[in-house]
Amino acid sequence: MSEDTNPKDNQYSADNIQVLEGLEAVRKRPAMYIGDVGFKGLHHLIWEVVDNSIDEALAGHCDLIKVTLHKDNSVTVEDNGRGIPTDMHPKEKRSALEVVLTVLHAGGKFDKDSYKVSGGLHGVGVSCVNALSTDLYVKVNRQGKVYEQAYKKGAPQYKVREIGTTDTSGTSVRFSPDTDEIFTVSEFKYDTVAARLRELAYLNAGIRLALTDEREVGDDGNALYEEFYSEGGLKEFVQYLDSTRDQIIPEPIYVNGEKGGVPVEVAFTYNASYSENVVSYVNNINTIEGGTHVSGFRRALTRGLKSYAQGSGLLDKAKVEISGDDFREGLTAVISVKVAEPQFEGQTKTKLGNSDVSSAVDGCVTEILRHYLEENPKLAKQIVQKVILAAQARQAARKAREMVQRKNVMSSTSLPGKLADCSNRDPEGCELYLVEGDSAGGSAKQGRDRFFQAILPLRGKILNVEKAQEYKIYDNEEIKNIITALGVRFGKEGDEKALDLEKLRYHKIVIMTDADVDGSHIRTLILTLFFRYMRELIDNGYLYIALPPLYLVKRGKKEKYCWSEEDRVAAIDELAPDGKKEAVSVQRYKGLGEMNPEQLWSTTMDPEYRNLKKVTVESAAEADHLFSMLMGDEVAPRREFIERNAKYAKIDI
């Protein structure tokens, strides 16, 4: 509601109160309903419609969901469920279909008799998608008849009408996002949609999800098509996440039960890596901040393994103190619970707060884990030995971390010698460039704005943290320099691995490497370090990648910098309107060191013209799989990935 002033009447009365009717509020404040109007918000529209179909599947009425990305950037989501009801709504006095598409929070999922649990309960439904689309068309096959209705910006163009008969059932929704007035980005990303559908297939075993991209047509003339289906559910999900790692146990441990009316499904395994990867869901929603279901799982795992280890006498021989963290090194787990009325908390509203869920997960996992350890003593011993090694490594890592941090505190010149710091002391306005090599570092130091831009040159390739134990990471000179320059400390709220950002010196950390194979490799090594050990910096939006130009196109005194092959072709055409393309020279930049300080500033560091890409984690599960595949020991999956992405100039992490 907002005040509406009337020049004819200065009295403030009920007439001055403006009520936003129907979907007007959504169009006026879209970010309140879908999070943002950028990349995430655009894709959230697809998730809202797919959630409705998943709800039908959870209720046992749907086993096929099709998503199609059309050439005009519209999207169709189609399922073979019961079809949205089309009969007259008793209270609204219009078709129930129209009510679902035009009234916020209207739908069967709010009726406990229709849906026991709902994947989209935290969202705002298909009505929000309708409000934020220039056009939306819905077709319903229900009880032998076909119905349709069309909308523009949420407004129905005609009443729901019957257009034919059918022997199938289901709902089809096609919508075109409003990229003129609402969204700042216009294109859906295939990989993002595919990752979410793959995730949903694993989380809902037995449901087939198909994705077609009509924008990409292969040599055979057919559109790009992928199908996602899982018979094994979470067990297969864990195997997919761990497909590039060496396994300690051959098959994931699987938990499927119900306690206190809460269905619990968990699958977990142990691998030879040094990182923990726990992915959790509530009603198919990825709870990236964890919550009570994760706490219950960790408590059961620690208690169960510790009890077995003590009973077997293995801990007595090892003479090492075990902590909860040690039981989670090399652990990959997926936790999925279904909660009728989930309560979310945390900064991003993705942390489960229901207290009863913790004991439900704890109870289910404790029971299955006890049986597994008793029935598989050989594998149980291998897990405990892994835990003991983790405890020994943790103690070494803690000493190494303390050494780095003590050195920083005690030394009067605690900042790295190679760091060219900025004069500004307000972290919010400061930037740190991690630059590949001394040559580029020298140009960056000369070209920068010394007030707010700091430069840290990195010598060669940093340690691959994916394949190294944690204590070795703090012995690496370049990694020590990065940690010291940032000013961050490890150990927060009782978690010795958690990153404390209180003394973070820069709120913009920019990775700046050459636009070649070596530069891409160095960038990926740095990204792996941040993802595995300083993930909080990514989650808070502090990490960026600088995109230096690939080409300089010149003709006489006219010149244009180009960031892609398409830019290069367009620049040549622009500088040669007379057709004399031979008069145009093209310089290909292979390294940052080839640019003089002025060029580096104007193309890559000047806030007014530079091109920075913020590093975000769209899907923690997909990111973990990608990093373990790119930086792990398995060659075959990496080769397959590179061949599949060979058409791109560089890998987009």
Helices and strands as residue ranges (DSSP letters): E 2-3, G 14-16, E 17-18, H 24-28, H 30-34, H 39-58, E 64-69, E 75-79, H 96-102, G 108-110, H 126-131, E 133-142, E 145-152, E 155-156, E 161-165, E 170-177, H 190-203, E 208-217, E 223-228, H 234-241, E 253-259, E 262-270, E 277-282, E 285-286, H 292-312, H 314-318, G 324-328, E 331-337, E 344-345, E 351-352, H 355-375, H 377-410, G 427-429, E 431-436, H 438-447, E 453-458, G 465-467, H 470-473, H 477-486, E 489-492, E 495-500, E 508-512, H 517-533, H 535-539, E 543-546, E 551-555, E 558-562, H 565-575, G 581-583, E 585-588, G 592-594, H 597-600, I 601-605, E 612-614, H 620-631, H 635-644
